[in-house]
Amino acid sequence: MTGEPVESVRAQLAGDLAMRTVVAAILDRCDRRGALPKQMTLRCQNRQEQEAAVRLLSAGAVRPARDGNLALRLDLARADDRLRAEGWPGLSEVLYAASRRTPRNLPAEAAALGEGAARQASALAARRAGAAAAFLRAEAERLAGCRGGLFGLVRTEGIERLEEELDIVARCIELAERNDQPVRLANFARRATGSTKRLRAGDRRYARVVDALLLHVPGLAERVTADGPREPSERRRLALECLGVFRNETPIDVLCYGHFALEKQGRRLDAPAVHHGLGEPCRLLLLHLRDARVVDVRAERVVSIENETTFNDYVEWLRASGRDELVLLSEGQANWAVVRLLRMLAGAAPAMPLVHWGDLDRFGVLILRSLRRRSGLRVEPLWMDVATFERFAGEGLPVPNVERDEIEALISASAEDVGSDLLRAIHDAGRWVEQETVAEDVLGLRGGASAG
């Protein structure tokens, strides 16, 4: 720089795009740091920008960067010292004045904004209780550290918008925590936020609410983890279902077979018994089961079955054998219609045995454990024991090494829980057995065998 620095730079900026680009990059870095850095790497887009950097700072303050290409290493401290030695203001002051930019200290601005946002969250927490208050206190800490999605919200939309969002999320948490009956997500959203559209599966607020519930509602995370899903979307869905909030009750149903009827609002709903008389299964919606009770139960036991093929085979076997049992299809991890009907049947006939039949693998055991935990009933395993496994292990499928590690971890974490002996046998054999393989024999599908 020659002559009066501010005017010299301003004149160059007026007609030189490359110079404007270099100066803007230096000042952007100053804003982000709150001060002029001693050095910085400038990633030039062309030779003109390289030449502009040399004209601005001098050849002695510019050298090629180690990563090559068009990148330069700028010695800003050296250029700053040179200006001051000649009696001029420092480099950043000259560049800000020449560019007519106001200096900023973005870290200090962020810290001040975070402190204000944290005070807002703490004030809201003082007026809440339970998981909602815990969420607000945790967010106050994150905001004070300028972290998290809500800090991004306050930076772009301001403190008032933050207060609105925190209040909405807190209301959702409170309502979910004390919810005591099944409710569709849309209706839940309307009660909590005033609109069915303000809490939708998959959006940011939905994730924020459910993640807060998982973190701050005692025991909820453990229930969800024990039930198996790992994908965040599935974990969130199951977390809400554990609290009685469903995306839609209509698709939540249970396929069942057996002689029983429902009574609801003084009316008898005997579709299960009618279809049983015709030798057919019947599908009941969770909506049908709400506020209903089971009447006229006739069965030796209730059997929950994991896989649909085996469910149909078992129904065929019951019809052929003349046995009187109630059969429910869990379809893998039992949904809340299965759980609710199981509870209703147990309530109507407390002495009736309850059993579950699934694959002889880790997931089969987890499904059984989940069914017991979520129903609160002592559901016993059916053909899910070591003797049955050893009988059919030769027809089983290999267990991958990573799955054996998962089984080992599950045994260590729950050695006394139901199915642990079966898990150890599966781990040691390195094989697992499909439910259908067992069914072929015990239901006589191979000819000659019969269920017990």
Disulfide bonds with the S-S distance in Angstrom:
none
